[in-house]
């Protein structure tokens, strides 16, 4: 096991021991493991499968099915750009181009320093205030491309 994964191994073992007898432990364990490690690489998924006594394919299936889980490291700040109908029609693709240029990454990627992850989502429920982006838990509405750099600067 890599040194990165050894860091929280005792906490993970305690979590597995606590959750396993309850049944339906996989999703709670995956949520907590992602909180501990930031992502769920294959090596960690295999460890969880062994600890819970379930097939590795079950763990992989859940991790890849739910959008919340990630197998790649995410940045400290998650930038979610809405491409739901209202945001798309009101030009959020231009904001996506600007964010991609400012961060130097495409949608679905993280910056090399893991400061930001750029993600596309289908709706964040702000259709009346489109186009919208969400950084961590903060919402920015009616965003125009010339505002993107200033908005990002608030998270440095």
KOLNU-656623 format. One record per residue: x, y, z of N, C-alpha, C in turn. Coordinates in steps of 0.001 Angstrom, whole numbers, plus 500000, padded with zeros to 6 digits. Example, Ala and Ser with C-alpha at 12.3 -4.5 7.8 and 13.67 -1.06 7.14 Angstrom:
2
513190494310507800512300495500507800513200496700507800512850497750507080513670498940507140512900500030507870
This chain:
156
500853498825500000500000500000500000500896501234500000500512502235499201501328503436499092501306504232500394502309505081500570502427505892501785501235506821501951500701507357500857499535508240500932498345507535501564498158506276501223497012505542501742497218505079503179498445504936503593498722504516504967498379505599505986498314506850505526498119507985506420496891507857507317495777507419506796494529507367507566494022505942507755494911504990507663494509503593507680493792503189508975494257503664510113493612503315511381492185503848511436491999505094510976490649505669510946489743504870510016490281504470508878489510503688507917489153502320508497490101501685509139489836500390509775488748500515510842488820501564511647487802501792512680486426502003512039486402502745510969485157503007510253484558501715509707485379500905509066484910499628508518484385498730509638485114498652510742484694497830511881483360498312512441483166499617512511481933500192513047480744500001512107480966500171510803479871500154509833479497498762509329480464497863509263480231496540508659479049495787509273478928495732510599477813494967511177476429495555510875476362496812510504475078497466510274474412497010508981475194496490508048474651496165506729474520497451505924474642497346504623474571498546503784475684499526504080476843499010504441477950499849504891478743500482503765478618499962502561479514500395501492479472501893501242478311502448501018478242503879500678478711504756501838478288504514503077478835505327504173480359505222504295480895504026504104482349503855504183483028504609503047482480504520501846483073505250500709483028506758500942481914507263501463481821508708501752482914509131502728483052508386503817484051508737504819485474508567504298485693507521503514487027507304502948487393508457502018486424508916501234486712510047500346486970511316501149486275511476502282486555512612503160487989512538503695488422511351504069489765511169504615490853511383503573490658510804502383491714510777501370491519511781500242490309512273500075490045513226499003489591512575497707489850511300497557489450510546496364489551509060496679489099508227495724489043506782495952489812506027494872491136506000494974491911505246493985491630503747494098491969502995493067491681501558493018492243500830494236493442501156494638494065500511495782493216500674497049492635501843497228491782502098498384490450501353498242489904501320497032488671500572496788488873499087497120490009498542496701490310497139496976490405496883498486491020497807499207491161497678500656489789497678501330488915498572500876487561498656501427486790497375501128486893496872499908486206495628499538486655494488500448487959494363500649488486493304501519487976493482502949487999494720503428487555494989504795486084494689505013485268494967504005483830494720504126483444493308503703484403492595503100484129491232502661483180491165501478483331492121500564482484492142499372483371492150498125482824491763496986483638491763495757484119493170495383485322493237494857485880494515494425485035495146493328484402494296492517483553494819491436482356495582491987481849495197493146480738495932493763481173497342494162482351497424494741482872498725495167483102499604493936483765499058492939484037499812491710482734500276491056481736499419491029480451499764490429479795500941491117479834500965492433479246502072493186480050503350492977481371503256493038482232504431492881482044505073491505481929504269490479481798504824489129480363505216488786479380504701489521477987505043489250477619506416489810478015506694491036477635507946491691478639509054491379478125510179490894478976511304490500479718511917491682479211511741492881479862512302494062481256511725494269481413510439493948482696509786494170483655510064493025484929510132493347485939510372492327487129509447492539487724509011491433488906508156491496490178508965491252490015510264491019491163511141490811491165512220491883492350512679492284492401513748493282491667514991492797490936515628493690490246516881493377490991518023494029490806519184493447491420520377493996490747520822495290491424521713496007490862522260497250489546522985496978489469523637495833488261524366495454487633523691494253486375523296494405485639522660493316484835523723492585485138523905491317484436524869490482483433524091489645482152524289489939481092523610489206480397524581488281480458524302487019479825525168486032478572524478485515477447525172485610476167524603485199475993524704483690475638523584483082475288523585481659473864523062481462473010523287482467471589523003482314471030523937481255469821523719480852469241524461479727469351525977479882468907526518481012468918527972481192470338528537481146471256527897481835472642528379481847473291528227480476472991527141479816473546526910478479473053527983477507471738528207477503471143529188476592471660530592476882471933530881478140472401532227478516473917532357478475474597531400477859476007531586477542477034531041478507476685530080479325477677529562480264478802528797479574478636528444478307479746527810477587480898528795477424480591530067477304481660531079477237482392531178478575481654531038479668482293531026480995483151529782481167482700528667480612483498527439480670484811527628479924484750528233478740485976528505477977486911529409478773486360530429479413487179531368480183487778530690481424486965529902482130487476529174483295488584528215482891488373527518481801489368526570481313490680527285480990490579528433480359491773529217480012492456529767481273491673530298482204492232530868483441492935529808484293492317528616484377492857527556485224493878526674484504493826526686483179494747525854482407494364524390482401493084524087482616492595522708482616491257522642481877490907521460481449489608521229480837488632520747481897487358520728481549486337520214482451486673518772482827486521518444484093486836517106484585488269516959485053489032518038485021490446517985485425490697518895486629491834518678487263492278519516488371493573520198487980493803521358488550495054522054488289496209521238488881497401521333488307498537520540488807498827520747490296498564521956490818498802522227492236497631521797493126496604521198492500495389520751493188494695521877493952494788523083493417494048524203494009492597524178493536492387523865492245491042523879491671490752522603490894489483522207490914488956521177490015487823521823489247487823521637487938486786522218487089485822521111486688484568521268487073483559520248486815482353520880486140481716520113485297480486520549484642479337519787485274478251520492485555477059519837486091475859520235485243474782519549485403473606519773484555472645520800485113472555520967486410471669521990486970472024522182488434472131523448488842472359523725490258471162524464490860470068524507490105468823525063490624468743526572490643469524527232489810469490528693489760469109529189488362468163528525487775467781528833486393467387530299486219466743530891487208466320532290487090467495533260487198468646532766487642469829533622487804470976533167486911470620532488485839471616531958484900472321533092484167473559532847483760474381531661483941475052531645485317475151530452485879475649530315487244476832529364487317477723529666488253478801528747488611478806528636490134479335527530490611479409527302492044480848526945492388481409527647493328482760527342493792482631526945495251483016525712495522482792525102496833481292525189497129480897525946498131479468526072498449478933527464498127479739528272497457479328529625497096478829529664495663477695530312495480477076530414494165477344531798493594477649531819492322477852533077491600476867533063490441475981534051490418474931534059489407475121535204488421474478535025487266474546535999486170475998536341485828476829535325485804478266535485485577478543535729484097479389536698483849479851536987482491481336536641482408481830536285481216483228535860481087484243536848481659483986538152481561484947539127482073484965539177483607484066538461484274484038538407485738484779537192486293485081536242485447485633534962485892486942535113486656487892535875486139489196536025486805489033536629488194488177537616488314487971538271489610487315537302490597486354536519490134485704535535491001486724534510491485487551534006490595488573533026490989489559533608491995489881534876491864490862535515492756490407535497494218489115535370494456488589535323495824488946534008496524489393533022495755489647531701496317491136531361496357491975532329496184493422532065496215493950532225497560
